[in-house]
């Protein structure tokens, strides 16, 4: 993650399946997953691998 760039201006890929994730302009959180359940699945997997997510 590069915090010197406005991350929302960059195209984002779903961390779970690699699908392109559309970012809404303006304030708010960056979307990193194509769907809520992909975020959940990714965090579950990361936790299983020992990452404190
Ligand atoms: Zn996905």
mmCIF file of the protein (N, C-alpha, C, O) and its ligand, coordinates in Angstrom:
data_MODEL
# 
_entry.id   MODEL 
# 
loop_
_entity.id 
_entity.type 
_entity.pdbx_number_of_molecules 
1 polymer     1 
2 non-polymer 1 
# 
_entity_poly.entity_id                      1 
_entity_poly.type                           'polypeptide(L)' 
_entity_poly.nstd_linkage                   no 
_entity_poly.nstd_monomer                   no 
_entity_poly.pdbx_seq_one_letter_code       
;(UNK)(UNK)(UNK)(UNK)(UNK)(UNK)(UNK)(UNK)(UNK)(UNK)(UNK)(UNK)(UNK)(UNK)(UNK)(UNK)
(UNK)(UNK)(UNK)(UNK)(UNK)(UNK)(UNK)(UNK)(UNK)(UNK)(UNK)(UNK)(UNK)(UNK)(UNK)(UNK)
(UNK)(UNK)(UNK)(UNK)(UNK)(UNK)(UNK)(UNK)(UNK)(UNK)(UNK)(UNK)(UNK)(UNK)(UNK)(UNK)
(UNK)(UNK)(UNK)(UNK)(UNK)
;
_entity_poly.pdbx_seq_one_letter_code_can   XXXXXXXXXXXXXXXXXXXXXXXXXXXXXXXXXXXXXXXXXXXXXXXXXXXXX 
_entity_poly.pdbx_strand_id                 A 
# 
loop_
_entity_poly_seq.entity_id 
_entity_poly_seq.num 
_entity_poly_seq.mon_id 
_entity_poly_seq.hetero 
1 1  UNK n 
1 2  UNK n 
1 3  UNK n 
1 4  UNK n 
1 5  UNK n 
1 6  UNK n 
1 7  UNK n 
1 8  UNK n 
1 9  UNK n 
1 10 UNK n 
1 11 UNK n 
1 12 UNK n 
1 13 UNK n 
1 14 UNK n 
1 15 UNK n 
1 16 UNK n 
1 17 UNK n 
1 18 UNK n 
1 19 UNK n 
1 20 UNK n 
1 21 UNK n 
1 22 UNK n 
1 23 UNK n 
1 24 UNK n 
1 25 UNK n 
1 26 UNK n 
1 27 UNK n 
1 28 UNK n 
1 29 UNK n 
1 30 UNK n 
1 31 UNK n 
1 32 UNK n 
1 33 UNK n 
1 34 UNK n 
1 35 UNK n 
1 36 UNK n 
1 37 UNK n 
1 38 UNK n 
1 39 UNK n 
1 40 UNK n 
1 41 UNK n 
1 42 UNK n 
1 43 UNK n 
1 44 UNK n 
1 45 UNK n 
1 46 UNK n 
1 47 UNK n 
1 48 UNK n 
1 49 UNK n 
1 50 UNK n 
1 51 UNK n 
1 52 UNK n 
1 53 UNK n 
# 
loop_
_struct_asym.id 
_struct_asym.entity_id 
A 1 
B 2 
# 
loop_
_chem_comp.id 
_chem_comp.type 
_chem_comp.mon_nstd_flag 
UNK 'L-peptide linking' . 
ZN  non-polymer         . 
# 
_pdbx_entity_nonpoly.entity_id   2 
_pdbx_entity_nonpoly.name        ? 
_pdbx_entity_nonpoly.comp_id     ZN 
# 
_pdbx_nonpoly_scheme.asym_id         B 
_pdbx_nonpoly_scheme.entity_id       2 
_pdbx_nonpoly_scheme.mon_id          ZN 
_pdbx_nonpoly_scheme.ndb_seq_num     1 
_pdbx_nonpoly_scheme.pdb_seq_num     101 
_pdbx_nonpoly_scheme.auth_seq_num    101 
_pdbx_nonpoly_scheme.pdb_mon_id      ZN 
_pdbx_nonpoly_scheme.auth_mon_id     ZN 
_pdbx_nonpoly_scheme.pdb_strand_id   A 
_pdbx_nonpoly_scheme.pdb_ins_code    . 
# 
loop_
_atom_site.group_PDB 
_atom_site.id 
_atom_site.type_symbol 
_atom_site.label_atom_id 
_atom_site.label_alt_id 
_atom_site.label_comp_id 
_atom_site.label_asym_id 
_atom_site.label_entity_id 
_atom_site.label_seq_id 
_atom_site.pdbx_PDB_ins_code 
_atom_site.Cartn_x 
_atom_site.Cartn_y 
_atom_site.Cartn_z 
_atom_site.occupancy 
_atom_site.B_iso_or_equiv 
_atom_site.pdbx_formal_charge 
_atom_site.auth_seq_id 
_atom_site.auth_comp_id 
_atom_site.auth_asym_id 
_atom_site.auth_atom_id 
_atom_site.pdbx_PDB_model_num 
ATOM   1   N  N  . UNK A 1 1  ? 0.840   -1.209  0.000   1.00 0.00 ? 1   UNK A N  1 
ATOM   2   C  CA . UNK A 1 1  ? 0.000   0.000   0.000   1.00 0.00 ? 1   UNK A CA 1 
ATOM   3   C  C  . UNK A 1 1  ? 0.865   1.245   0.000   1.00 0.00 ? 1   UNK A C  1 
ATOM   4   O  O  . UNK A 1 1  ? 1.762   1.366   0.834   1.00 0.00 ? 1   UNK A O  1 
ATOM   5   N  N  . UNK A 1 2  ? 0.624   2.157   -0.898  1.00 0.00 ? 2   UNK A N  1 
ATOM   6   C  CA . UNK A 1 2  ? 1.399   3.390   -0.979  1.00 0.00 ? 2   UNK A CA 1 
ATOM   7   C  C  . UNK A 1 2  ? 0.539   4.537   -0.463  1.00 0.00 ? 2   UNK A C  1 
ATOM   8   O  O  . UNK A 1 2  ? -0.382  4.985   -1.146  1.00 0.00 ? 2   UNK A O  1 
ATOM   9   N  N  . UNK A 1 3  ? 0.837   5.007   0.734   1.00 0.00 ? 3   UNK A N  1 
ATOM   10  C  CA . UNK A 1 3  ? 0.003   6.023   1.367   1.00 0.00 ? 3   UNK A CA 1 
ATOM   11  C  C  . UNK A 1 3  ? 0.342   7.435   0.888   1.00 0.00 ? 3   UNK A C  1 
ATOM   12  O  O  . UNK A 1 3  ? -0.307  8.395   1.303   1.00 0.00 ? 3   UNK A O  1 
ATOM   13  N  N  . UNK A 1 4  ? 1.356   7.576   0.015   1.00 0.00 ? 4   UNK A N  1 
ATOM   14  C  CA . UNK A 1 4  ? 1.662   8.905   -0.509  1.00 0.00 ? 4   UNK A CA 1 
ATOM   15  C  C  . UNK A 1 4  ? 0.797   9.223   -1.722  1.00 0.00 ? 4   UNK A C  1 
ATOM   16  O  O  . UNK A 1 4  ? 0.743   10.372  -2.160  1.00 0.00 ? 4   UNK A O  1 
ATOM   17  N  N  . UNK A 1 5  ? 0.124   8.220   -2.265  1.00 0.00 ? 5   UNK A N  1 
ATOM   18  C  CA . UNK A 1 5  ? -0.761  8.407   -3.410  1.00 0.00 ? 5   UNK A CA 1 
ATOM   19  C  C  . UNK A 1 5  ? -2.209  8.434   -2.938  1.00 0.00 ? 5   UNK A C  1 
ATOM   20  O  O  . UNK A 1 5  ? -2.566  7.741   -1.985  1.00 0.00 ? 5   UNK A O  1 
ATOM   21  N  N  . UNK A 1 6  ? -3.048  9.233   -3.604  1.00 0.00 ? 6   UNK A N  1 
ATOM   22  C  CA . UNK A 1 6  ? -4.483  9.131   -3.305  1.00 0.00 ? 6   UNK A CA 1 
ATOM   23  C  C  . UNK A 1 6  ? -5.009  7.801   -3.827  1.00 0.00 ? 6   UNK A C  1 
ATOM   24  O  O  . UNK A 1 6  ? -5.316  7.654   -5.010  1.00 0.00 ? 6   UNK A O  1 
ATOM   25  N  N  . UNK A 1 7  ? -5.103  6.844   -2.923  1.00 0.00 ? 7   UNK A N  1 
ATOM   26  C  CA . UNK A 1 7  ? -5.351  5.462   -3.325  1.00 0.00 ? 7   UNK A CA 1 
ATOM   27  C  C  . UNK A 1 7  ? -6.669  5.300   -4.068  1.00 0.00 ? 7   UNK A C  1 
ATOM   28  O  O  . UNK A 1 7  ? -6.828  4.397   -4.889  1.00 0.00 ? 7   UNK A O  1 
ATOM   29  N  N  . UNK A 1 8  ? -7.613  6.189   -3.767  1.00 0.00 ? 8   UNK A N  1 
ATOM   30  C  CA . UNK A 1 8  ? -8.918  6.030   -4.396  1.00 0.00 ? 8   UNK A CA 1 
ATOM   31  C  C  . UNK A 1 8  ? -8.904  6.374   -5.877  1.00 0.00 ? 8   UNK A C  1 
ATOM   32  O  O  . UNK A 1 8  ? -9.842  6.050   -6.606  1.00 0.00 ? 8   UNK A O  1 
ATOM   33  N  N  . UNK A 1 9  ? -7.824  7.041   -6.327  1.00 0.00 ? 9   UNK A N  1 
ATOM   34  C  CA . UNK A 1 9  ? -7.747  7.380   -7.742  1.00 0.00 ? 9   UNK A CA 1 
ATOM   35  C  C  . UNK A 1 9  ? -7.200  6.217   -8.562  1.00 0.00 ? 9   UNK A C  1 
ATOM   36  O  O  . UNK A 1 9  ? -7.241  6.244   -9.792  1.00 0.00 ? 9   UNK A O  1 
ATOM   37  N  N  . UNK A 1 10 ? -6.691  5.201   -7.879  1.00 0.00 ? 10  UNK A N  1 
ATOM   38  C  CA . UNK A 1 10 ? -6.105  4.066   -8.573  1.00 0.00 ? 10  UNK A CA 1 
ATOM   39  C  C  . UNK A 1 10 ? -7.123  2.945   -8.717  1.00 0.00 ? 10  UNK A C  1 
ATOM   40  O  O  . UNK A 1 10 ? -7.971  2.755   -7.844  1.00 0.00 ? 10  UNK A O  1 
ATOM   41  N  N  . UNK A 1 11 ? -7.042  2.210   -9.804  1.00 0.00 ? 11  UNK A N  1 
ATOM   42  C  CA . UNK A 1 11 ? -7.920  1.048   -9.922  1.00 0.00 ? 11  UNK A CA 1 
ATOM   43  C  C  . UNK A 1 11 ? -7.518  0.000   -8.896  1.00 0.00 ? 11  UNK A C  1 
ATOM   44  O  O  . UNK A 1 11 ? -6.335  -0.166  -8.598  1.00 0.00 ? 11  UNK A O  1 
ATOM   45  N  N  . UNK A 1 12 ? -8.486  -0.689  -8.371  1.00 0.00 ? 12  UNK A N  1 
ATOM   46  C  CA . UNK A 1 12 ? -8.238  -1.655  -7.300  1.00 0.00 ? 12  UNK A CA 1 
ATOM   47  C  C  . UNK A 1 12 ? -8.726  -3.022  -7.740  1.00 0.00 ? 12  UNK A C  1 
ATOM   48  O  O  . UNK A 1 12 ? -9.747  -3.152  -8.415  1.00 0.00 ? 12  UNK A O  1 
ATOM   49  N  N  . UNK A 1 13 ? -7.977  -4.036  -7.343  1.00 0.00 ? 13  UNK A N  1 
ATOM   50  C  CA . UNK A 1 13 ? -8.406  -5.397  -7.618  1.00 0.00 ? 13  UNK A CA 1 
ATOM   51  C  C  . UNK A 1 13 ? -8.854  -6.049  -6.323  1.00 0.00 ? 13  UNK A C  1 
ATOM   52  O  O  . UNK A 1 13 ? -8.260  -5.848  -5.264  1.00 0.00 ? 13  UNK A O  1 
ATOM   53  N  N  . UNK A 1 14 ? -9.903  -6.825  -6.432  1.00 0.00 ? 14  UNK A N  1 
ATOM   54  C  CA . UNK A 1 14 ? -10.376 -7.587  -5.279  1.00 0.00 ? 14  UNK A CA 1 
ATOM   55  C  C  . UNK A 1 14 ? -9.241  -8.470  -4.767  1.00 0.00 ? 14  UNK A C  1 
ATOM   56  O  O  . UNK A 1 14 ? -8.631  -9.213  -5.537  1.00 0.00 ? 14  UNK A O  1 
ATOM   57  N  N  . UNK A 1 15 ? -8.956  -8.387  -3.454  1.00 0.00 ? 15  UNK A N  1 
ATOM   58  C  CA . UNK A 1 15 ? -7.851  -9.163  -2.895  1.00 0.00 ? 15  UNK A CA 1 
ATOM   59  C  C  . UNK A 1 15 ? -8.160  -10.654 -2.881  1.00 0.00 ? 15  UNK A C  1 
ATOM   60  O  O  . UNK A 1 15 ? -7.263  -11.482 -2.724  1.00 0.00 ? 15  UNK A O  1 
ATOM   61  N  N  . UNK A 1 16 ? -9.416  -10.985 -3.043  1.00 0.00 ? 16  UNK A N  1 
ATOM   62  C  CA . UNK A 1 16 ? -9.812  -12.397 -2.998  1.00 0.00 ? 16  UNK A CA 1 
ATOM   63  C  C  . UNK A 1 16 ? -9.776  -13.035 -4.387  1.00 0.00 ? 16  UNK A C  1 
ATOM   64  O  O  . UNK A 1 16 ? -9.219  -14.119 -4.561  1.00 0.00 ? 16  UNK A O  1 
ATOM   65  N  N  . UNK A 1 17 ? -10.380 -12.351 -5.391  1.00 0.00 ? 17  UNK A N  1 
ATOM   66  C  CA . UNK A 1 17 ? -10.515 -12.998 -6.695  1.00 0.00 ? 17  UNK A CA 1 
ATOM   67  C  C  . UNK A 1 17 ? -9.854  -12.197 -7.824  1.00 0.00 ? 17  UNK A C  1 
ATOM   68  O  O  . UNK A 1 17 ? -9.759  -12.688 -8.949  1.00 0.00 ? 17  UNK A O  1 
ATOM   69  N  N  . UNK A 1 18 ? -9.396  -10.966 -7.537  1.00 0.00 ? 18  UNK A N  1 
ATOM   70  C  CA . UNK A 1 18 ? -8.696  -10.193 -8.551  1.00 0.00 ? 18  UNK A CA 1 
ATOM   71  C  C  . UNK A 1 18 ? -9.603  -9.413  -9.472  1.00 0.00 ? 18  UNK A C  1 
ATOM   72  O  O  . UNK A 1 18 ? -9.113  -8.769  -10.399 1.00 0.00 ? 18  UNK A O  1 
ATOM   73  N  N  . UNK A 1 19 ? -10.900 -9.444  -9.258  1.00 0.00 ? 19  UNK A N  1 
ATOM   74  C  CA . UNK A 1 19 ? -11.823 -8.687  -10.087 1.00 0.00 ? 19  UNK A CA 1 
ATOM   75  C  C  . UNK A 1 19 ? -11.628 -7.192  -9.840  1.00 0.00 ? 19  UNK A C  1 
ATOM   76  O  O  . UNK A 1 19 ? -11.266 -6.775  -8.740  1.00 0.00 ? 19  UNK A O  1 
ATOM   77  N  N  . UNK A 1 20 ? -11.870 -6.398  -10.869 1.00 0.00 ? 20  UNK A N  1 
ATOM   78  C  CA . UNK A 1 20 ? -11.701 -4.963  -10.731 1.00 0.00 ? 20  UNK A CA 1 
ATOM   79  C  C  . UNK A 1 20 ? -12.785 -4.395  -9.808  1.00 0.00 ? 20  UNK A C  1 
ATOM   80  O  O  . UNK A 1 20 ? -13.967 -4.708  -9.945  1.00 0.00 ? 20  UNK A O  1 
ATOM   81  N  N  . UNK A 1 21 ? -12.352 -3.560  -8.873  1.00 0.00 ? 21  UNK A N  1 
ATOM   82  C  CA . UNK A 1 21 ? -13.283 -2.976  -7.914  1.00 0.00 ? 21  UNK A CA 1 
ATOM   83  C  C  . UNK A 1 21 ? -13.408 -1.489  -8.203  1.00 0.00 ? 21  UNK A C  1 
ATOM   84  O  O  . UNK A 1 21 ? -12.418 -0.759  -8.176  1.00 0.00 ? 21  UNK A O  1 
ATOM   85  N  N  . UNK A 1 22 ? -14.612 -1.050  -8.476  1.00 0.00 ? 22  UNK A N  1 
ATOM   86  C  CA . UNK A 1 22 ? -14.869 0.351   -8.776  1.00 0.00 ? 22  UNK A CA 1 
ATOM   87  C  C  . UNK A 1 22 ? -14.820 1.166   -7.483  1.00 0.00 ? 22  UNK A C  1 
ATOM   88  O  O  . UNK A 1 22 ? -15.414 0.789   -6.472  1.00 0.00 ? 22  UNK A O  1 
ATOM   89  N  N  . UNK A 1 23 ? -14.090 2.306   -7.536  1.00 0.00 ? 23  UNK A N  1 
ATOM   90  C  CA . UNK A 1 23 ? -14.001 3.165   -6.358  1.00 0.00 ? 23  UNK A CA 1 
ATOM   91  C  C  . UNK A 1 23 ? -14.960 4.331   -6.515  1.00 0.00 ? 23  UNK A C  1 
ATOM   92  O  O  . UNK A 1 23 ? -15.043 4.948   -7.577  1.00 0.00 ? 23  UNK A O  1 
ATOM   93  N  N  . UNK A 1 24 ? -15.678 4.622   -5.450  1.00 0.00 ? 24  UNK A N  1 
ATOM   94  C  CA . UNK A 1 24 ? -16.515 5.817   -5.463  1.00 0.00 ? 24  UNK A CA 1 
ATOM   95  C  C  . UNK A 1 24 ? -15.645 7.020   -5.120  1.00 0.00 ? 24  UNK A C  1 
ATOM   96  O  O  . UNK A 1 24 ? -14.914 6.987   -4.130  1.00 0.00 ? 24  UNK A O  1 
ATOM   97  N  N  . UNK A 1 25 ? -15.713 8.087   -5.926  1.00 0.00 ? 25  UNK A N  1 
ATOM   98  C  CA . UNK A 1 25 ? -14.928 9.281   -5.596  1.00 0.00 ? 25  UNK A CA 1 
ATOM   99  C  C  . UNK A 1 25 ? -15.453 9.937   -4.327  1.00 0.00 ? 25  UNK A C  1 
ATOM   100 O  O  . UNK A 1 25 ? -16.607 9.748   -3.943  1.00 0.00 ? 25  UNK A O  1 
ATOM   101 N  N  . UNK A 1 26 ? -14.573 10.722  -3.676  1.00 0.00 ? 26  UNK A N  1 
ATOM   102 C  CA . UNK A 1 26 ? -14.978 11.412  -2.463  1.00 0.00 ? 26  UNK A CA 1 
ATOM   103 C  C  . UNK A 1 26 ? -14.509 10.672  -1.226  1.00 0.00 ? 26  UNK A C  1 
ATOM   104 O  O  . UNK A 1 26 ? -13.847 9.638   -1.321  1.00 0.00 ? 26  UNK A O  1 
ATOM   105 N  N  . UNK A 1 27 ? -14.858 11.210  -0.062  1.00 0.00 ? 27  UNK A N  1 
ATOM   106 C  CA . UNK A 1 27 ? -14.385 10.609  1.189   1.00 0.00 ? 27  UNK A CA 1 
ATOM   107 C  C  . UNK A 1 27 ? -15.023 9.254   1.431   1.00 0.00 ? 27  UNK A C  1 
ATOM   108 O  O  . UNK A 1 27 ? -16.062 8.914   0.865   1.00 0.00 ? 27  UNK A O  1 
ATOM   109 N  N  . UNK A 1 28 ? -14.373 8.507   2.282   1.00 0.00 ? 28  UNK A N  1 
ATOM   110 C  CA . UNK A 1 28 ? -14.892 7.176   2.602   1.00 0.00 ? 28  UNK A CA 1 
ATOM   111 C  C  . UNK A 1 28 ? -13.800 6.146   2.480   1.00 0.00 ? 28  UNK A C  1 
ATOM   112 O  O  . UNK A 1 28 ? -12.690 6.445   2.039   1.00 0.00 ? 28  UNK A O  1 
ATOM   113 N  N  . UNK A 1 29 ? -14.118 4.943   2.868   1.00 0.00 ? 29  UNK A N  1 
ATOM   114 C  CA . UNK A 1 29 ? -13.145 3.866   2.842   1.00 0.00 ? 29  UNK A CA 1 
ATOM   115 C  C  . UNK A 1 29 ? -12.910 3.393   1.418   1.00 0.00 ? 29  UNK A C  1 
ATOM   116 O  O  . UNK A 1 29 ? -13.798 3.450   0.567   1.00 0.00 ? 29  UNK A O  1 
ATOM   117 N  N  . UNK A 1 30 ? -11.675 2.919   1.178   1.00 0.00 ? 30  UNK A N  1 
ATOM   118 C  CA . UNK A 1 30 ? -11.340 2.322   -0.109  1.00 0.00 ? 30  UNK A CA 1 
ATOM   119 C  C  . UNK A 1 30 ? -11.933 0.920   -0.154  1.00 0.00 ? 30  UNK A C  1 
ATOM   120 O  O  . UNK A 1 30 ? -11.779 0.137   0.784   1.00 0.00 ? 30  UNK A O  1 
ATOM   121 N  N  . UNK A 1 31 ? -12.602 0.618   -1.242  1.00 0.00 ? 31  UNK A N  1 
ATOM   122 C  CA . UNK A 1 31 ? -13.128 -0.735  -1.396  1.00 0.00 ? 31  UNK A CA 1 
ATOM   123 C  C  . UNK A 1 31 ? -12.023 -1.642  -1.907  1.00 0.00 ? 31  UNK A C  1 
ATOM   124 O  O  . UNK A 1 31 ? -11.370 -1.325  -2.902  1.00 0.00 ? 31  UNK A O  1 
ATOM   125 N  N  . UNK A 1 32 ? -11.810 -2.744  -1.251  1.00 0.00 ? 32  UNK A N  1 
ATOM   126 C  CA . UNK A 1 32 ? -10.737 -3.663  -1.639  1.00 0.00 ? 32  UNK A CA 1 
ATOM   127 C  C  . UNK A 1 32 ? -11.276 -4.992  -2.132  1.00 0.00 ? 32  UNK A C  1 
ATOM   128 O  O  . UNK A 1 32 ? -10.511 -5.837  -2.598  1.00 0.00 ? 32  UNK A O  1 
ATOM   129 N  N  . UNK A 1 33 ? -12.569 -5.186  -2.037  1.00 0.00 ? 33  UNK A N  1 
ATOM   130 C  CA . UNK A 1 33 ? -13.159 -6.464  -2.434  1.00 0.00 ? 33  UNK A CA 1 
ATOM   131 C  C  . UNK A 1 33 ? -14.359 -6.205  -3.330  1.00 0.00 ? 33  UNK A C  1 
ATOM   132 O  O  . UNK A 1 33 ? -15.054 -5.203  -3.166  1.00 0.00 ? 33  UNK A O  1 
ATOM   133 N  N  . UNK A 1 34 ? -14.605 -7.099  -4.273  1.00 0.00 ? 34  UNK A N  1 
ATOM   134 C  CA . UNK A 1 34 ? -15.724 -6.937  -5.188  1.00 0.00 ? 34  UNK A CA 1 
ATOM   135 C  C  . UNK A 1 34 ? -17.039 -7.130  -4.468  1.00 0.00 ? 34  UNK A C  1 
ATOM   136 O  O  . UNK A 1 34 ? -18.069 -6.625  -4.914  1.00 0.00 ? 34  UNK A O  1 
ATOM   137 N  N  . UNK A 1 35 ? -17.023 -7.849  -3.366  1.00 0.00 ? 35  UNK A N  1 
ATOM   138 C  CA . UNK A 1 35 ? -18.251 -8.065  -2.611  1.00 0.00 ? 35  UNK A CA 1 
ATOM   139 C  C  . UNK A 1 35 ? -17.911 -8.261  -1.142  1.00 0.00 ? 35  UNK A C  1 
ATOM   140 O  O  . UNK A 1 35 ? -16.779 -8.598  -0.794  1.00 0.00 ? 35  UNK A O  1 
ATOM   141 N  N  . UNK A 1 36 ? -18.897 -8.047  -0.290  1.00 0.00 ? 36  UNK A N  1 
ATOM   142 C  CA . UNK A 1 36 ? -18.654 -8.120  1.155   1.00 0.00 ? 36  UNK A CA 1 
ATOM   143 C  C  . UNK A 1 36 ? -18.181 -9.508  1.571   1.00 0.00 ? 36  UNK A C  1 
ATOM   144 O  O  . UNK A 1 36 ? -17.311 -9.652  2.429   1.00 0.00 ? 36  UNK A O  1 
ATOM   145 N  N  . UNK A 1 37 ? -18.772 -10.531 0.943   1.00 0.00 ? 37  UNK A N  1 
ATOM   146 C  CA . UNK A 1 37 ? -18.395 -11.885 1.378   1.00 0.00 ? 37  UNK A CA 1 
ATOM   147 C  C  . UNK A 1 37 ? -16.992 -12.248 0.930   1.00 0.00 ? 37  UNK A C  1 
ATOM   148 O  O  . UNK A 1 37 ? -16.355 -13.102 1.547   1.00 0.00 ? 37  UNK A O  1 
ATOM   149 N  N  . UNK A 1 38 ? -16.488 -11.614 -0.138  1.00 0.00 ? 38  UNK A N  1 
ATOM   150 C  CA . UNK A 1 38 ? -15.097 -11.854 -0.525  1.00 0.00 ? 38  UNK A CA 1 
ATOM   151 C  C  . UNK A 1 38 ? -14.151 -11.255 0.504   1.00 0.00 ? 38  UNK A C  1 
ATOM   152 O  O  . UNK A 1 38 ? -13.114 -11.845 0.810   1.00 0.00 ? 38  UNK A O  1 
ATOM   153 N  N  . UNK A 1 39 ? -14.500 -10.083 1.044   1.00 0.00 ? 39  UNK A N  1 
ATOM   154 C  CA . UNK A 1 39 ? -13.693 -9.501  2.113   1.00 0.00 ? 39  UNK A CA 1 
ATOM   155 C  C  . UNK A 1 39 ? -13.661 -10.407 3.327   1.00 0.00 ? 39  UNK A C  1 
ATOM   156 O  O  . UNK A 1 39 ? -12.618 -10.608 3.949   1.00 0.00 ? 39  UNK A O  1 
ATOM   157 N  N  . UNK A 1 40 ? -14.824 -10.951 3.653   1.00 0.00 ? 40  UNK A N  1 
ATOM   158 C  CA . UNK A 1 40 ? -14.935 -11.843 4.800   1.00 0.00 ? 40  UNK A CA 1 
ATOM   159 C  C  . UNK A 1 40 ? -14.097 -13.107 4.570   1.00 0.00 ? 40  UNK A C  1 
ATOM   160 O  O  . UNK A 1 40 ? -13.361 -13.548 5.453   1.00 0.00 ? 40  UNK A O  1 
ATOM   161 N  N  . UNK A 1 41 ? -14.223 -13.674 3.376   1.00 0.00 ? 41  UNK A N  1 
ATOM   162 C  CA . UNK A 1 41 ? -13.497 -14.895 3.055   1.00 0.00 ? 41  UNK A CA 1 
ATOM   163 C  C  . UNK A 1 41 ? -11.993 -14.644 3.094   1.00 0.00 ? 41  UNK A C  1 
ATOM   164 O  O  . UNK A 1 41 ? -11.229 -15.477 3.581   1.00 0.00 ? 41  UNK A O  1 
ATOM   165 N  N  . UNK A 1 42 ? -11.571 -13.476 2.570   1.00 0.00 ? 42  UNK A N  1 
ATOM   166 C  CA . UNK A 1 42 ? -10.140 -13.170 2.548   1.00 0.00 ? 42  UNK A CA 1 
ATOM   167 C  C  . UNK A 1 42 ? -9.592  -13.041 3.967   1.00 0.00 ? 42  UNK A C  1 
ATOM   168 O  O  . UNK A 1 42 ? -8.527  -13.573 4.279   1.00 0.00 ? 42  UNK A O  1 
ATOM   169 N  N  . UNK A 1 43 ? -10.334 -12.326 4.829   1.00 0.00 ? 43  UNK A N  1 
ATOM   170 C  CA . UNK A 1 43 ? -9.857  -12.132 6.203   1.00 0.00 ? 43  UNK A CA 1 
ATOM   171 C  C  . UNK A 1 43 ? -9.821  -13.458 6.955   1.00 0.00 ? 43  UNK A C  1 
ATOM   172 O  O  . UNK A 1 43 ? -8.914  -13.701 7.750   1.00 0.00 ? 43  UNK A O  1 
ATOM   173 N  N  . UNK A 1 44 ? -10.804 -14.310 6.704   1.00 0.00 ? 44  UNK A N  1 
ATOM   174 C  CA . UNK A 1 44 ? -10.806 -15.626 7.351   1.00 0.00 ? 44  UNK A CA 1 
ATOM   175 C  C  . UNK A 1 44 ? -9.570  -16.413 6.923   1.00 0.00 ? 44  UNK A C  1 
ATOM   176 O  O  . UNK A 1 44 ? -8.910  -17.049 7.745   1.00 0.00 ? 44  UNK A O  1 
ATOM   177 N  N  . UNK A 1 45 ? -9.264  -16.363 5.624   1.00 0.00 ? 45  UNK A N  1 
ATOM   178 C  CA . UNK A 1 45 ? -8.102  -17.073 5.089   1.00 0.00 ? 45  UNK A CA 1 
ATOM   179 C  C  . UNK A 1 45 ? -6.818  -16.507 5.694   1.00 0.00 ? 45  UNK A C  1 
ATOM   180 O  O  . UNK A 1 45 ? -5.929  -17.257 6.095   1.00 0.00 ? 45  UNK A O  1 
ATOM   181 N  N  . UNK A 1 46 ? -6.730  -15.159 5.755   1.00 0.00 ? 46  UNK A N  1 
ATOM   182 C  CA . UNK A 1 46 ? -5.527  -14.518 6.301   1.00 0.00 ? 46  UNK A CA 1 
ATOM   183 C  C  . UNK A 1 46 ? -5.342  -14.908 7.760   1.00 0.00 ? 46  UNK A C  1 
ATOM   184 O  O  . UNK A 1 46 ? -4.220  -15.174 8.191   1.00 0.00 ? 46  UNK A O  1 
ATOM   185 N  N  . UNK A 1 47 ? -6.412  -14.945 8.511   1.00 0.00 ? 47  UNK A N  1 
ATOM   186 C  CA . UNK A 1 47 ? -6.336  -15.333 9.918   1.00 0.00 ? 47  UNK A CA 1 
ATOM   187 C  C  . UNK A 1 47 ? -5.863  -16.777 10.041  1.00 0.00 ? 47  UNK A C  1 
ATOM   188 O  O  . UNK A 1 47 ? -5.056  -17.105 10.911  1.00 0.00 ? 47  UNK A O  1 
ATOM   189 N  N  . UNK A 1 48 ? -6.369  -17.626 9.170   1.00 0.00 ? 48  UNK A N  1 
ATOM   190 C  CA . UNK A 1 48 ? -5.976  -19.037 9.198   1.00 0.00 ? 48  UNK A CA 1 
ATOM   191 C  C  . UNK A 1 48 ? -4.487  -19.173 8.907   1.00 0.00 ? 48  UNK A C  1 
ATOM   192 O  O  . UNK A 1 48 ? -3.835  -20.092 9.403   1.00 0.00 ? 48  UNK A O  1 
ATOM   193 N  N  . UNK A 1 49 ? -3.945  -18.251 8.095   1.00 0.00 ? 49  UNK A N  1 
ATOM   194 C  CA . UNK A 1 49 ? -2.519  -18.285 7.777   1.00 0.00 ? 49  UNK A CA 1 
ATOM   195 C  C  . UNK A 1 49 ? -1.674  -17.622 8.861   1.00 0.00 ? 49  UNK A C  1 
ATOM   196 O  O  . UNK A 1 49 ? -0.445  -17.642 8.781   1.00 0.00 ? 49  UNK A O  1 
ATOM   197 N  N  . UNK A 1 50 ? -2.307  -17.040 9.864   1.00 0.00 ? 50  UNK A N  1 
ATOM   198 C  CA . UNK A 1 50 ? -1.584  -16.483 10.992  1.00 0.00 ? 50  UNK A CA 1 
ATOM   199 C  C  . UNK A 1 50 ? -1.386  -14.977 10.937  1.00 0.00 ? 50  UNK A C  1 
ATOM   200 O  O  . UNK A 1 50 ? -0.598  -14.436 11.713  1.00 0.00 ? 50  UNK A O  1 
ATOM   201 N  N  . UNK A 1 51 ? -2.088  -14.281 10.030  1.00 0.00 ? 51  UNK A N  1 
ATOM   202 C  CA . UNK A 1 51 ? -1.962  -12.830 9.964   1.00 0.00 ? 51  UNK A CA 1 
ATOM   203 C  C  . UNK A 1 51 ? -3.016  -12.183 10.861  1.00 0.00 ? 51  UNK A C  1 
ATOM   204 O  O  . UNK A 1 51 ? -4.178  -12.591 10.846  1.00 0.00 ? 51  UNK A O  1 
ATOM   205 N  N  . UNK A 1 52 ? -2.626  -11.196 11.627  1.00 0.00 ? 52  UNK A N  1 
ATOM   206 C  CA . UNK A 1 52 ? -3.601  -10.533 12.514  1.00 0.00 ? 52  UNK A CA 1 
ATOM   207 C  C  . UNK A 1 52 ? -4.462  -9.543  11.741  1.00 0.00 ? 52  UNK A C  1 
ATOM   208 O  O  . UNK A 1 52 ? -4.201  -8.342  11.788  1.00 0.00 ? 52  UNK A O  1 
ATOM   209 N  N  . UNK A 1 53 ? -5.467  -10.009 11.041  1.00 0.00 ? 53  UNK A N  1 
ATOM   210 C  CA . UNK A 1 53 ? -6.327  -9.136  10.232  1.00 0.00 ? 53  UNK A CA 1 
ATOM   211 C  C  . UNK A 1 53 ? -7.578  -8.783  11.034  1.00 0.00 ? 53  UNK A C  1 
ATOM   212 O  O  . UNK A 1 53 ? -8.441  -8.055  10.544  1.00 0.00 ? 53  UNK A O  1 
HETATM 213 ZN ZN . ZN  B 2 .  ? -13.806 -10.839 -5.314  1.00 0.00 ? 101 ZN  A ZN 1 
# 
